[in-house]
Amino acid sequence: MADTPKTGAPDLNGARVLVTGAGGFIGSHLIEALLAQNCTVHALVRSLHRAHELDADGVHVHTGDLLEPASYRELLGQVDVVLHAAGTVRARSLSDFNRNNVSACTHLYEACLAHGRQIRSIVHLSSIAASGPSPIDAPIDEAAPCNPASGYGHSKLAGEVIALTFSRFLPIVVLRPPVVYGERDKNLLDYIKLIHKGWNVHIGRKEKILSLIYIDDLVRAILLTAAQPPSTHRVLFVTDGECYSWDRVAEAVMEILNVRARRVVISQTALTALAFLSETVSKFSKEPPLLDRQRVRDIDQGAWTASPQRFFDTYGFRPQYDLQEGLTRTLDWYRKNRWL
């Protein structure tokens, strides 16, 4: 039986909310929105330097590691809502993905079960990578079998399995966004910089299709889910409802920046070689590689699209930003802050 559709703005007014991954792109935007709703916000970060984007005057910042429950278990008794946005997108090894996207979930939800019995909702932020690529002409929905393409995707799916196991005892809902873009996002920045310099880079000659969502719409969806957890569905895709080719994204960026970029095709073989080089260089650095062969597997797929219809129907939700508006706001921020 489907959930009863709900409408209206998300309302967590006065709630005590814990945000994991608070120093990240999505986490920092969540905190801004929570402060606007007069919430008491507790931000969990691994180290204080990761919280540089946070409003220290309005946020209770806590240092802790999800793999070490002793560092945050007392905090779980002080909150009503948990927004689990922490996770690893780039890693040196599969074990790093599994440690931060899988084991961390087990420790967090075990601690919630033991110390957070007053918690009324938990939103587990997953990814379309957990479900895997879609057919080129048919966005997948929540009923589609999961078939991740990379180690990252497998780790996100494993984290979902843990969340759903604990959902028998805790009010957990899993959200799967696609590519998320917006102010302070660094993942799309390198692609946009290339276009700004006059290079419209394509991987292979086949068209590639993807779903997107602008950060403000994703944040609104997360807060709505936290305020009104669905009574039946535990896994929901959330996108802006459209499917885009990379050509369409590139054209929108060029229009906003008022530039023309030359189309450059990089073969899959060349990209794999670049990934191997990036992995080799990263061995002499503290940072994981910007590009690795696991990520190449994701890039190689023809389509990453999903239908958000279940989410739209459940909540009466519609995104407020289309691609042009979202990119305009994003690029304006990049330029204002000299990222571009």
Legacy VTK file of the C-alpha trace (Angstrom):
# vtk DataFile Version 3.0
C-alpha trace
ASCII
DATASET POLYDATA
POINTS 340 float
0.000 0.000 0.000
1.380 3.398 -0.975
1.984 6.177 1.487
-0.656 8.850 1.785
0.577 11.864 -0.202
1.652 14.745 1.969
2.070 18.360 1.018
3.469 21.516 2.535
6.863 22.884 3.470
9.227 20.807 5.602
8.985 21.831 9.216
11.503 20.771 11.844
11.018 23.987 13.820
12.602 23.631 17.246
13.958 20.127 16.661
17.320 19.035 17.988
19.188 17.683 14.966
22.459 15.822 14.555
24.159 16.152 11.163
26.982 13.741 10.352
29.380 14.800 7.621
28.596 18.357 8.649
31.773 19.782 7.130
30.960 18.470 3.665
29.127 20.010 0.732
25.678 18.606 1.523
26.114 18.722 5.296
26.981 22.425 5.332
23.874 23.269 3.300
21.736 21.141 5.595
22.977 23.110 8.582
22.114 26.458 6.980
18.563 25.243 6.292
18.168 23.829 9.806
19.265 27.115 11.366
16.655 28.891 9.234
14.055 26.590 10.839
15.253 27.514 14.351
16.598 24.044 15.023
19.243 23.247 17.602
21.980 21.893 15.367
24.686 19.478 16.451
27.400 19.062 13.808
29.595 15.970 13.973
32.968 16.369 12.245
36.167 14.356 12.371
38.274 17.443 13.029
37.563 21.120 13.541
39.264 22.172 10.294
36.508 20.287 8.424
33.940 22.635 9.961
35.312 25.835 8.406
32.062 26.487 6.502
29.874 26.217 9.595
28.386 29.102 11.517
30.140 28.526 14.833
27.778 30.911 16.656
24.689 28.924 15.712
25.995 25.360 15.666
27.201 23.014 18.378
30.282 21.499 16.754
31.445 18.106 18.025
34.567 16.254 16.977
34.148 12.518 16.698
34.562 9.471 14.503
31.571 7.349 13.538
33.789 4.284 13.918
34.271 5.209 17.589
30.794 5.428 19.199
32.274 6.570 22.505
33.034 9.905 20.826
29.350 10.669 20.159
27.026 8.253 21.971
26.091 10.745 24.720
25.146 13.217 21.987
22.583 10.754 20.593
20.552 11.109 23.796
20.203 14.860 23.149
18.716 14.876 19.628
15.352 14.173 17.987
16.557 13.768 14.405
19.677 12.309 12.786
20.689 13.290 9.251
23.426 10.883 8.201
25.241 12.688 5.383
28.756 11.428 6.137
30.487 9.168 3.656
33.501 8.699 1.427
33.337 9.419 -2.315
37.072 9.204 -3.058
39.276 6.636 -1.356
42.652 4.972 -1.697
41.234 1.462 -1.464
38.063 -0.608 -1.279
38.713 -1.119 2.423
38.533 2.666 2.927
35.137 2.738 1.191
33.912 -0.144 3.326
35.196 1.362 6.542
33.564 4.768 6.029
30.416 3.838 4.067
29.613 0.485 5.671
31.201 -0.109 9.078
30.491 3.482 10.111
26.778 2.869 9.507
26.784 -0.204 11.717
28.428 1.673 14.581
26.138 4.693 14.196
22.882 2.751 14.154
23.929 0.437 16.954
24.659 3.544 19.010
21.307 5.110 18.033
19.529 1.943 19.152
21.316 1.923 22.491
21.407 5.636 23.303
18.834 7.410 21.137
15.466 5.891 21.930
13.812 9.327 21.725
14.966 9.817 18.111
11.901 10.244 15.906
13.500 10.149 12.448
16.781 9.230 10.754
17.563 10.065 7.140
20.284 7.896 5.606
21.750 9.663 2.587
22.798 7.098 0.003
23.409 7.507 -3.736
22.186 6.416 -7.139
25.535 4.581 -7.274
24.056 2.022 -4.865
21.439 0.987 -7.410
23.777 1.072 -10.384
23.423 2.405 -13.931
20.146 2.501 -15.824
19.114 1.629 -19.377
19.809 4.547 -21.706
16.110 5.209 -22.320
14.462 4.067 -19.071
15.169 5.646 -15.664
15.116 3.026 -12.936
12.832 3.111 -9.904
13.067 1.660 -6.407
11.829 -1.755 -7.570
14.783 -2.249 -9.930
17.417 -4.766 -8.797
20.606 -3.140 -7.587
23.728 -3.655 -9.677
26.495 -1.236 -8.589
29.302 -0.654 -11.076
32.142 0.267 -8.710
33.558 -0.260 -5.267
32.000 3.022 -4.180
28.576 1.877 -5.372
28.932 -1.482 -3.633
29.854 0.243 -0.378
26.842 2.583 -0.605
24.549 -0.392 -1.233
26.037 -2.243 1.730
25.399 0.850 3.869
21.769 0.817 2.710
21.417 -2.832 3.689
22.610 -1.982 7.199
20.249 1.000 7.411
17.275 -1.097 6.285
18.156 -3.840 8.766
18.098 -1.319 11.595
14.897 0.264 10.222
13.011 -2.579 11.913
13.905 -0.920 15.204
14.717 2.674 14.241
12.783 5.250 12.109
15.272 5.154 9.198
14.521 6.271 5.635
17.066 5.907 2.804
17.276 8.646 0.167
19.145 8.058 -3.108
20.112 11.305 -4.875
21.888 11.386 -8.246
24.675 13.899 -9.034
24.155 16.869 -6.708
25.450 20.301 -7.700
25.409 23.757 -6.194
27.390 26.318 -4.267
30.528 24.874 -2.597
30.387 21.697 -4.697
33.843 20.624 -5.881
32.884 17.489 -7.828
31.468 19.332 -10.856
33.920 22.214 -10.552
36.759 20.641 -12.574
34.391 19.883 -15.465
33.102 23.464 -15.431
36.639 24.853 -15.284
37.507 22.962 -18.472
34.500 24.459 -20.252
35.473 27.894 -18.974
38.911 27.368 -20.541
37.343 26.324 -23.844
37.387 22.524 -23.586
34.135 20.537 -23.715
35.423 17.116 -22.696
33.497 13.921 -23.533
34.397 10.404 -22.490
33.887 8.179 -25.526
31.674 8.994 -28.494
28.432 7.524 -27.182
25.883 9.827 -25.570
25.752 9.657 -21.786
22.614 10.502 -19.799
22.258 11.398 -16.131
19.865 12.631 -13.473
20.705 15.727 -11.422
19.413 17.695 -8.470
20.333 21.175 -7.243
21.506 21.292 -3.626
18.642 23.457 -2.310
16.067 21.014 -3.675
17.899 18.051 -2.157
18.111 19.767 1.218
14.389 20.538 1.094
13.701 16.879 0.294
15.882 15.661 3.166
14.203 17.963 5.700
10.755 17.024 4.454
11.598 13.334 4.879
12.948 13.959 8.378
9.867 15.950 9.390
7.385 13.465 7.899
8.908 9.967 7.591
6.849 7.817 5.206
4.792 5.067 6.817
5.777 2.296 4.404
8.463 3.109 1.837
11.991 2.986 3.250
13.977 3.698 0.055
13.300 6.712 -2.163
15.041 8.218 -5.171
15.026 12.001 -5.277
16.049 13.912 -8.447
14.805 17.034 -10.208
12.635 14.797 -12.392
14.550 15.364 -15.639
17.202 13.423 -17.556
20.104 15.273 -19.138
22.775 14.522 -21.691
26.226 15.864 -20.936
25.833 17.915 -24.126
22.833 19.665 -22.573
24.740 20.349 -19.355
27.712 21.695 -21.314
25.486 23.960 -23.438
23.864 25.387 -20.312
27.266 26.096 -18.748
28.550 27.736 -21.943
25.458 29.931 -22.169
25.788 31.104 -18.565
29.527 31.744 -18.867
29.132 33.227 -22.362
31.910 31.046 -23.780
32.214 28.492 -26.565
34.108 25.313 -25.817
35.664 22.942 -28.311
34.423 19.361 -28.121
37.223 16.983 -27.129
36.689 13.213 -27.010
38.793 11.138 -24.622
38.710 7.387 -25.194
37.957 4.973 -22.385
41.452 3.510 -22.808
43.051 6.916 -22.356
40.893 7.648 -19.313
41.881 4.343 -17.706
45.534 5.202 -18.278
45.015 8.601 -16.655
43.328 6.903 -13.710
46.269 4.534 -13.281
48.647 7.508 -13.343
46.496 9.361 -10.790
46.526 6.319 -8.500
50.314 6.074 -8.777
50.831 9.755 -7.952
48.468 9.553 -4.980
50.709 6.947 -3.342
53.111 9.800 -2.638
50.362 12.054 -1.253
48.048 12.062 1.728
45.052 12.586 -0.541
43.177 9.863 -2.459
43.430 10.036 -6.256
41.199 12.529 -8.062
40.499 9.801 -10.611
40.877 6.048 -10.154
39.885 2.948 -12.085
36.865 2.400 -9.834
35.510 5.814 -10.778
36.234 5.116 -14.443
33.803 2.188 -14.209
31.058 4.599 -13.178
31.993 7.130 -15.864
31.941 4.396 -18.509
28.226 3.700 -18.013
25.787 5.039 -20.586
23.139 6.288 -18.173
22.687 7.118 -14.505
19.013 8.051 -14.362
16.276 7.378 -11.821
12.601 8.177 -11.419
11.690 10.252 -8.341
7.968 9.593 -8.853
7.556 7.693 -5.579
9.039 10.627 -3.659
6.988 13.156 -5.636
3.760 11.222 -5.024
4.468 10.605 -1.344
5.194 14.224 -0.516
3.563 16.265 -3.259
7.107 17.457 -3.879
8.312 19.392 -6.894
11.818 20.829 -7.343
12.059 24.617 -7.280
15.119 24.870 -9.563
15.590 23.681 -13.120
19.042 23.106 -14.615
19.443 26.662 -15.910
18.528 28.280 -12.591
20.571 25.872 -10.515
23.670 26.224 -12.671
23.315 30.012 -12.778
23.287 30.188 -8.988
26.189 27.739 -8.773
28.378 29.525 -11.328
27.612 32.931 -9.835
28.862 31.612 -6.489
31.981 30.105 -8.082
32.844 33.425 -9.694
32.039 35.495 -6.612
34.282 33.287 -4.479
37.024 33.087 -7.131
36.676 29.362 -7.665
36.257 30.057 -11.357
LINES 1 341
340 0 1 2 3 4 5 6 7 8 9 10 11 12 13 14 15 16 17 18 19 20 21 22 23 24 25 26 27 28 29 30 31 32 33 34 35 36 37 38 39 40 41 42 43 44 45 46 47 48 49 50 51 52 53 54 55 56 57 58 59 60 61 62 63 64 65 66 67 68 69 70 71 72 73 74 75 76 77 78 79 80 81 82 83 84 85 86 87 88 89 90 91 92 93 94 95 96 97 98 99 100 101 102 103 104 105 106 107 108 109 110 111 112 113 114 115 116 117 118 119 120 121 122 123 124 125 126 127 128 129 130 131 132 133 134 135 136 137 138 139 140 141 142 143 144 145 146 147 148 149 150 151 152 153 154 155 156 157 158 159 160 161 162 163 164 165 166 167 168 169 170 171 172 173 174 175 176 177 178 179 180 181 182 183 184 185 186 187 188 189 190 191 192 193 194 195 196 197 198 199 200 201 202 203 204 205 206 207 208 209 210 211 212 213 214 215 216 217 218 219 220 221 222 223 224 225 226 227 228 229 230 231 232 233 234 235 236 237 238 239 240 241 242 243 244 245 246 247 248 249 250 251 252 253 254 255 256 257 258 259 260 261 262 263 264 265 266 267 268 269 270 271 272 273 274 275 276 277 278 279 280 281 282 283 284 285 286 287 288 289 290 291 292 293 294 295 296 297 298 299 300 301 302 303 304 305 306 307 308 309 310 311 312 313 314 315 316 317 318 319 320 321 322 323 324 325 326 327 328 329 330 331 332 333 334 335 336 337 338 339
